[in-house]
Amino acid sequence: STQLWSHRLNVPLHPKSVYVIRQYMQDGDCGCLEAFGQGESLLQDPGCVEELEDRLHFYVEECDYLQGFQVLCDLHNGFSGVGAKVTELLYDEYSGKGILSWGLTPVRNCNSWIFPPQDSQKNVYRLMNTALGIVHLSRHSSLFCPLSLRGGLGLK
């Protein structure tokens, strides 16, 4: 069985708080979730949207006074598209509630975040994913805040 990141947490998570995207697991048939459009298209599948809405409604119904939502997502890969669609769904379904979105970018352990020349296509994907993520997340958020431990969102 494949180990998920959630299995490595020391905090127990409710079963409805983790939604596994099976086709993008390590042993999935689609490979990596690399592009904004891939992430966006995941939430155009009615089954996926229905499952996400079901999980969301479960938690919303538990709230005594819902003030808003916080959305954290990677900007550099296909999760920027997932985050954009989730934020849009929250904006449409819960108008009037605050949405605070955090766009996260990774930091490499080496001195520079510049990837080798053979990764130029991946660099283009990272740049486009970040740009599209910032535009779409900020469009449907009350406040959007990019987070990076490096200047320039880690982009060169």
trRosetta pair geometry for C-beta under 8 A, 3 or more apart (Angstrom, degrees):
i j d omega theta_ij theta_ji phi_ij phi_ji
2 25 5.8 108 99 172 168 124
2 26 5.5 171 -141 44 132 110
2 27 5.8 -144 -66 6 133 113
3 7 5.3 -112 -162 60 80 141
3 8 7.3 70 164 -47 114 95
4 7 5.0 110 60 -8 74 99
4 8 8.0 -142 101 -3 51 84
4 18 7.4 91 141 -179 152 143
4 20 6.8 -85 -107 -103 142 115
5 8 5.8 -58 -165 30 45 112
5 9 7.6 57 142 -34 67 92
6 9 5.7 -32 -161 5 47 118
6 13 5.7 -60 -167 21 119 148
6 18 5.0 -17 -68 -106 169 147
9 12 7.9 170 104 -71 108 20
9 13 6.7 63 71 -29 147 108
13 17 4.7 -123 180 72 103 126
13 18 5.7 78 122 -32 144 110
14 17 4.6 94 61 -12 84 109
15 18 7.2 -73 -161 39 35 92
16 55 4.8 174 180 -135 94 90
16 58 5.2 -59 164 86 161 158
16 59 7.3 -175 114 -46 124 93
17 55 7.5 152 -88 -174 28 120
17 59 7.9 82 -90 -68 83 131
19 51 6.6 131 -135 129 125 116
19 52 6.5 6 -95 -93 170 76
19 55 6.4 -120 -63 -12 117 167
20 25 6.8 18 178 -71 106 115
21 24 4.7 7 112 38 113 107
21 25 7.2 176 89 -45 62 73
21 28 8.0 -7 121 -85 75 159
21 33 7.3 45 101 -64 150 140
21 42 6.4 -25 -130 -145 130 144
22 25 5.7 -31 -154 -10 40 116
22 28 6.1 148 148 -105 53 112
23 28 4.6 113 -180 -171 29 128
23 29 6.0 -54 -147 49 81 78
23 30 4.4 48 156 0 101 125
24 28 5.2 -61 -50 51 7 164
24 30 5.7 -49 -80 72 65 115
24 31 7.6 -21 -127 87 69 35
24 32 7.0 61 -154 -153 96 24
24 33 4.5 22 -146 -46 149 104
24 78 7.8 -134 -124 74 155 144
25 28 4.3 123 46 -38 67 103
28 31 7.4 -108 89 -9 96 18
30 33 7.8 47 111 -73 118 67
30 38 7.9 149 159 -156 131 126
31 34 7.7 -21 120 -15 108 110
32 77 7.5 -85 159 -158 106 127
32 78 7.7 160 142 2 72 124
33 38 5.5 -167 -150 112 69 129
33 39 5.9 79 180 -71 114 88
33 77 5.9 84 104 150 81 111
33 78 3.5 -116 160 54 85 135
33 79 6.5 78 118 -45 131 70
33 82 7.8 8 174 -28 144 123
34 38 6.6 70 51 18 56 147
34 77 5.8 -76 -132 -151 35 87
34 78 5.6 42 49 -36 16 104
34 122 7.5 -89 -156 -124 123 81
34 125 5.5 -17 161 177 100 154
34 129 8.0 -118 160 -62 52 140
35 38 4.6 101 64 -3 83 102
35 39 7.4 -157 96 -1 49 84
35 77 7.9 -46 -35 -173 16 55
35 78 5.4 28 59 -88 33 94
35 81 7.3 34 123 -22 56 140
35 125 5.8 -92 -92 -144 74 109
35 128 7.7 -7 -142 93 82 121
35 129 6.7 -145 -145 -78 39 105
36 39 6.0 -64 -158 39 33 108
36 40 6.1 30 151 -19 69 111
36 78 6.4 -165 -80 -124 19 52
36 80 5.2 -47 -108 83 89 107
36 81 4.1 135 -174 -58 54 104
36 84 7.5 35 -164 7 100 140
36 128 6.5 -117 -3 127 124 91
36 129 4.7 177 -53 -117 94 68
36 132 4.4 24 -127 83 169 147
36 133 6.6 -141 -111 -52 115 80
37 40 5.4 -54 -140 40 34 113
37 41 6.0 34 160 -22 67 106
37 78 7.8 -64 56 -128 41 94
37 81 6.2 -156 -45 -101 9 154
38 41 6.0 -57 -148 35 26 109
38 42 7.0 39 150 -32 59 97
38 78 4.3 -45 75 -129 107 136
38 81 6.4 143 65 48 51 153
39 42 5.8 -41 -159 13 35 116
39 43 7.7 12 155 0 60 100
39 77 7.7 114 -46 124 132 69
39 78 3.7 159 -42 165 102 79
39 79 5.6 177 -114 -89 146 17
39 80 6.4 135 55 60 157 49
39 81 2.8 140 76 67 101 102
39 82 4.0 -92 -174 -31 108 75
39 83 7.5 -1 153 10 140 65
39 84 7.6 101 110 30 115 97
39 85 7.4 -167 135 7 82 117
40 43 6.6 -72 -167 43 36 96
40 44 7.0 36 142 -26 68 108
40 81 3.6 -92 -36 -172 74 113
40 82 7.4 -129 -65 -60 37 37
40 84 6.3 -23 -94 70 96 118
40 85 5.5 144 -134 -45 61 119
41 44 5.2 -52 -150 27 46 118
41 45 7.5 60 152 -30 65 88
41 81 7.5 1 5 151 61 142
42 45 6.3 -48 -175 12 38 111
42 48 5.8 -134 162 164 73 170
42 81 7.5 117 21 111 99 110
42 82 6.0 -9 57 -96 132 93
42 85 7.6 -176 69 45 81 155
43 48 5.9 -121 -107 110 44 123
43 49 5.8 92 -166 -79 70 88
43 52 7.1 -12 -123 4 99 159
43 81 8.0 -172 19 140 108 85
43 82 6.5 129 -26 -133 118 60
43 85 3.7 153 68 131 149 151
43 86 6.9 -142 -93 -56 158 63
43 89 7.2 -111 -180 -40 136 130
44 49 7.7 20 -125 -42 10 121
44 85 7.6 -108 -46 -128 69 148
45 48 4.2 69 78 10 105 111
45 49 6.7 174 84 -11 53 86
46 49 5.7 -58 -143 40 33 111
46 50 6.0 36 158 -23 68 107
47 50 5.8 -54 -145 35 28 112
47 51 6.4 27 156 -17 63 107
48 51 5.8 -56 -149 37 29 110
48 52 6.3 28 153 -17 65 109
49 52 5.7 -56 -146 39 30 111
49 53 6.1 30 155 -18 66 108
49 89 7.3 -171 -144 -107 97 139
50 53 5.8 -54 -144 38 28 110
50 54 6.3 34 154 -24 62 106
51 54 5.6 -52 -149 32 30 115
51 55 6.6 26 154 -15 63 105
52 55 5.9 -57 -151 38 31 108
52 56 6.2 31 152 -19 65 110
52 86 7.3 -122 -177 -111 144 92
52 89 7.3 32 117 129 130 172
53 56 5.5 -56 -143 40 32 114
53 57 6.1 32 158 -20 67 106
53 89 7.4 -125 -81 -180 89 133
53 93 7.6 -179 -125 -101 103 163
54 57 6.0 -54 -145 36 26 108
54 58 6.6 36 151 -28 59 103
55 58 5.6 -47 -155 23 32 119
55 59 7.1 20 154 -8 62 103
56 59 6.3 -65 -159 40 33 102
56 60 6.1 29 151 -19 70 111
56 89 8.0 -161 -37 128 170 124
56 90 8.0 -147 -149 -90 146 84
56 93 7.9 74 123 97 146 156
57 60 5.4 -54 -136 40 35 112
57 61 6.0 38 162 -23 67 106
58 61 6.3 -62 -156 33 21 109
58 62 7.1 18 148 -18 57 108
59 62 5.6 -56 -155 31 39 114
59 63 7.1 46 149 -32 66 98
60 63 5.8 -47 -160 16 39 116
60 66 6.0 4 -146 -82 80 151
60 94 7.7 -148 -118 -86 140 132
63 66 4.3 77 117 -66 154 86
66 94 7.5 -86 132 -152 137 135
66 97 6.3 -26 132 -120 102 134
67 97 6.8 135 147 -150 28 88
67 98 6.3 -8 146 30 78 110
68 97 4.7 164 -102 168 61 84
68 98 3.1 -37 -99 65 151 82
68 99 6.0 -147 -170 -63 103 37
68 100 6.7 79 133 -7 131 88
68 142 7.1 -51 -143 11 143 143
69 90 5.3 -85 36 -156 158 149
69 94 7.3 106 -19 74 121 149
69 97 6.6 65 -8 131 88 120
69 98 7.3 -173 29 96 55 60
69 99 5.1 -2 62 -116 97 72
69 100 7.2 -166 96 32 50 67
70 99 7.9 158 -92 -162 26 50
70 100 4.8 -21 -109 72 74 100
70 101 7.6 162 -162 -87 50 32
70 102 7.0 18 -178 -5 95 106
71 83 5.8 130 160 -155 120 95
71 86 6.2 159 -131 103 131 117
71 87 5.4 -105 14 -80 174 95
71 90 7.3 -151 -56 9 127 154
71 99 6.5 11 -3 -175 113 95
71 100 7.3 173 23 88 68 48
71 101 4.5 -16 66 -112 105 79
71 102 6.9 -176 91 27 54 67
71 137 7.3 -154 96 -144 130 108
71 141 7.3 -119 40 -100 122 115
72 83 8.0 -95 112 -116 21 128
72 101 7.8 168 -79 -160 32 53
72 102 4.6 -10 -109 65 74 112
72 104 6.3 38 -177 -24 89 121
73 79 5.0 -159 -172 143 100 102
73 80 6.3 144 128 -98 118 41
73 82 6.5 -169 -140 81 140 92
73 83 3.0 -131 24 -71 167 139
73 86 7.7 149 -55 42 141 130
73 101 7.6 -27 21 -164 98 96
73 102 7.5 144 22 82 53 66
73 103 6.7 -24 72 -115 75 56
73 104 6.8 -165 99 23 26 94
73 133 7.3 -145 101 -154 114 126
73 137 7.5 -161 51 -94 120 136
74 77 5.3 9 116 36 132 93
74 79 4.3 71 50 67 97 128
74 80 6.5 -86 102 -51 64 74
74 83 7.7 -180 48 -23 47 134
74 103 7.9 48 178 -165 16 62
74 104 5.3 -57 -100 75 49 95
74 105 7.4 102 -155 -95 69 37
74 106 7.4 8 -137 -37 111 91
75 80 4.9 62 -143 -90 43 118
75 103 4.3 49 -60 -178 121 105
75 104 6.4 175 -5 63 86 39
75 105 5.4 -39 48 -73 111 84
75 129 6.3 141 155 127 57 90
75 130 4.5 62 143 -117 112 69
75 133 4.2 -172 -139 83 80 155
75 134 6.8 36 -141 -49 132 78
75 146 6.9 -1 -37 -130 155 100
75 153 7.1 -51 80 -172 148 126
76 80 7.3 138 15 -37 17 121
76 105 5.5 97 -38 -131 113 78
76 106 6.2 -76 25 11 150 94
76 126 4.6 -4 -159 -143 92 89
76 129 5.6 84 -171 89 23 129
76 130 5.7 6 -91 -63 57 97
76 154 7.3 -46 -73 85 134 130
77 80 6.8 153 71 -6 37 90
77 125 7.7 29 -118 140 53 112
77 126 7.5 -20 -67 -105 56 70
77 129 5.9 24 -77 -179 6 166
78 81 5.4 -40 -170 29 63 113
78 82 6.7 65 136 -17 75 98
78 129 7.0 -86 -68 -124 32 130
79 82 4.9 -45 -146 37 51 117
79 83 6.0 55 152 -21 73 101
80 83 5.8 -51 -145 39 30 112
80 84 6.3 36 152 -24 62 105
80 103 7.4 38 -117 -138 96 104
80 129 4.7 141 26 177 142 88
80 130 6.9 -140 -89 -86 158 30
80 132 6.2 110 127 87 129 91
80 133 3.0 -80 -159 -81 121 122
80 136 7.7 114 158 52 88 120
80 137 7.5 -89 -161 -35 80 117
81 84 5.6 -49 -144 32 31 114
81 85 6.5 26 158 -13 64 105
81 129 7.6 -78 -29 -138 87 88
81 132 7.3 3 -77 118 78 127
81 133 7.5 -87 -47 -85 43 84
81 136 7.9 39 -117 64 47 160
82 85 6.1 -62 -152 39 29 105
82 86 6.2 27 153 -18 66 110
83 86 5.6 -55 -141 38 31 111
83 87 6.1 31 158 -19 66 107
83 101 7.1 115 170 -153 116 117
83 103 7.6 145 117 -102 161 76
83 133 6.6 43 67 -145 122 102
83 137 6.0 -4 126 -90 111 114
84 87 5.9 -57 -148 37 26 110
84 88 6.4 28 152 -19 62 107
84 132 7.3 -55 -55 142 155 88
84 133 6.3 -131 -53 -126 109 56
84 136 3.5 15 -136 121 126 134
84 137 5.7 -96 -95 -60 71 67
84 140 7.6 115 -162 27 61 126
85 88 5.5 -52 -146 37 33 114
85 89 6.3 38 153 -22 65 103
86 89 5.6 -52 -150 34 32 114
86 90 6.5 31 152 -17 65 104
87 90 5.7 -52 -147 37 33 111
87 91 6.2 37 152 -22 65 107
87 99 6.1 118 -149 168 89 144
87 101 5.8 3 -103 -86 137 135
87 136 7.4 135 63 137 127 84
87 137 5.6 111 6 -130 167 63
87 140 4.4 135 135 90 100 122
87 141 5.9 -42 -162 -63 133 86
88 91 5.5 -53 -145 36 31 115
88 92 6.3 25 158 -15 65 108
88 136 7.4 -48 -49 177 111 100
88 139 8.0 8 -87 93 90 107
88 140 4.9 -134 -87 -73 54 167
89 92 6.0 -59 -146 40 27 106
89 93 5.9 6 164 -4 66 118
90 93 6.2 -66 -132 48 23 98
90 94 5.5 -34 -174 38 66 111
90 97 7.5 -94 170 80 96 118
90 99 5.5 126 113 -101 131 131
90 140 7.3 120 66 150 88 119
91 94 7.4 -61 -103 59 9 70
91 95 6.8 44 173 -91 52 69
91 99 6.3 -62 -75 -12 80 156
91 140 3.9 -106 -36 -164 151 104
91 141 7.8 -92 -74 -64 117 35
92 95 7.0 -16 -156 -53 18 94
94 97 4.3 -24 146 25 110 131
98 142 4.5 -53 -149 9 74 160
98 143 7.7 4 -171 10 102 95
99 140 6.7 -24 85 134 156 75
99 141 4.7 -118 105 -131 102 61
99 142 5.1 138 48 0 61 87
99 143 7.9 -180 92 34 55 58
100 141 6.8 81 -125 -168 16 110
100 142 6.4 -42 -69 61 57 100
100 143 5.2 -5 -119 65 74 99
100 145 7.4 -2 -176 9 88 108
101 137 4.6 -165 140 178 156 110
101 138 7.4 -136 64 -76 133 45
101 140 8.0 78 -36 84 144 77
101 141 4.0 -91 4 -100 117 148
101 143 7.3 -177 30 93 68 52
101 144 4.7 -15 70 -113 106 75
101 145 7.2 165 88 26 55 63
102 144 8.0 172 -80 -159 24 55
102 145 5.6 -21 -109 73 67 90
102 146 7.7 123 -166 -117 53 20
102 147 5.4 8 -173 -8 101 122
103 130 7.7 106 168 -146 131 73
103 133 5.8 130 -131 134 125 119
103 134 6.2 -25 -58 -88 173 70
103 137 5.9 160 -66 60 111 164
103 144 6.7 30 -15 -178 109 98
103 145 7.3 -170 23 93 77 40
103 146 4.4 -32 69 -110 109 69
103 147 6.6 166 77 19 50 70
103 153 7.9 -13 116 -133 115 122
104 147 5.3 -18 -102 68 64 104
104 148 7.6 141 -159 -76 44 62
105 130 6.8 26 -94 -111 119 121
105 146 7.1 20 -12 -176 109 101
105 147 7.2 -177 19 88 73 56
105 148 4.4 -5 54 -97 113 107
105 150 7.6 -90 102 47 119 97
105 153 4.9 120 -17 -176 162 76
105 154 4.3 -168 141 21 129 129
105 155 7.7 -84 -153 -36 153 82
106 154 6.5 133 71 -167 51 171
107 113 7.0 -82 -141 -89 52 115
107 148 7.2 133 -65 -168 95 76
107 149 4.7 -33 -59 59 147 115
107 150 5.5 147 -113 -23 99 110
107 154 6.3 -132 -92 -101 58 126
108 112 7.2 -6 70 95 133 37
108 113 5.1 159 13 -109 113 63
108 154 7.9 131 -5 -154 84 115
112 156 7.4 14 -179 -48 101 153
113 150 5.9 145 -32 107 139 173
113 154 4.6 -148 -163 -166 167 79
113 155 7.4 -72 109 -73 132 16
113 156 6.1 161 81 -22 89 108
114 156 4.7 -42 -85 47 87 156
115 119 3.9 -74 141 83 126 138
115 120 7.9 -174 90 -70 108 36
115 122 6.3 -72 113 85 168 114
115 123 5.4 -159 45 -69 121 102
116 119 5.3 92 63 7 71 103
117 120 5.9 -1 -173 -46 53 105
119 122 4.4 -45 -175 43 88 118
119 123 5.9 100 122 -30 85 91
120 123 5.3 -48 -148 32 36 117
120 124 6.6 39 152 -20 64 99
121 124 5.7 -50 -153 33 35 112
121 125 6.6 37 148 -18 65 103
122 125 5.4 -50 -148 37 37 115
122 126 6.2 41 152 -22 67 103
123 126 5.6 -51 -146 35 32 112
123 127 6.3 31 155 -17 64 106
124 127 5.8 -55 -147 38 31 110
124 128 6.1 24 157 -13 66 110
125 128 5.9 -61 -143 43 27 106
125 129 5.9 29 159 -21 66 111
126 129 5.8 -54 -141 38 25 112
126 130 6.2 25 158 -19 61 109
126 155 6.9 178 125 -106 108 95
127 130 5.9 -58 -149 36 26 110
127 131 6.3 22 156 -15 64 109
127 155 5.8 104 -102 -144 81 130
128 131 5.8 -55 -143 39 31 109
128 132 6.0 25 161 -12 67 110
129 132 6.1 -59 -141 44 25 105
129 133 5.9 28 158 -22 63 113
130 133 5.7 -56 -142 38 25 113
130 134 6.4 26 159 -20 62 105
130 153 6.0 130 -165 137 141 142
130 155 6.2 -136 52 -60 166 135
131 134 6.0 -55 -150 33 27 109
131 135 6.5 22 156 -15 63 109
132 135 5.8 -58 -147 39 31 110
132 136 6.0 15 163 -7 69 114
133 136 6.3 -64 -137 45 24 99
133 137 5.6 17 169 -13 66 117
134 137 6.3 -58 -132 43 20 104
134 138 6.0 13 168 -12 60 116
134 144 7.1 126 -154 147 63 144
134 146 6.6 -17 -105 -69 106 122
135 138 6.4 -68 -148 40 18 103
135 139 6.4 25 155 -30 59 110
136 139 5.6 -49 -149 24 31 119
136 140 7.1 -4 166 8 62 105
137 140 7.0 -82 -156 49 28 85
137 141 5.7 16 160 -20 69 128
137 144 5.2 121 120 -123 98 130
138 141 5.8 -67 -127 41 30 109
138 144 3.9 -93 -94 11 75 154
141 144 4.5 111 71 -61 145 86
146 153 5.7 -43 164 -99 141 111
148 151 7.6 158 104 -78 121 7
148 152 7.8 -83 100 75 156 37
148 153 4.8 175 -33 -126 156 43
148 154 5.2 -144 -152 -24 132 95
150 153 7.5 22 83 135 86 7
150 154 4.7 91 63 -84 124 70
152 155 5.4 -116 142 55 99 72
152 156 7.2 86 110 -79 145 49
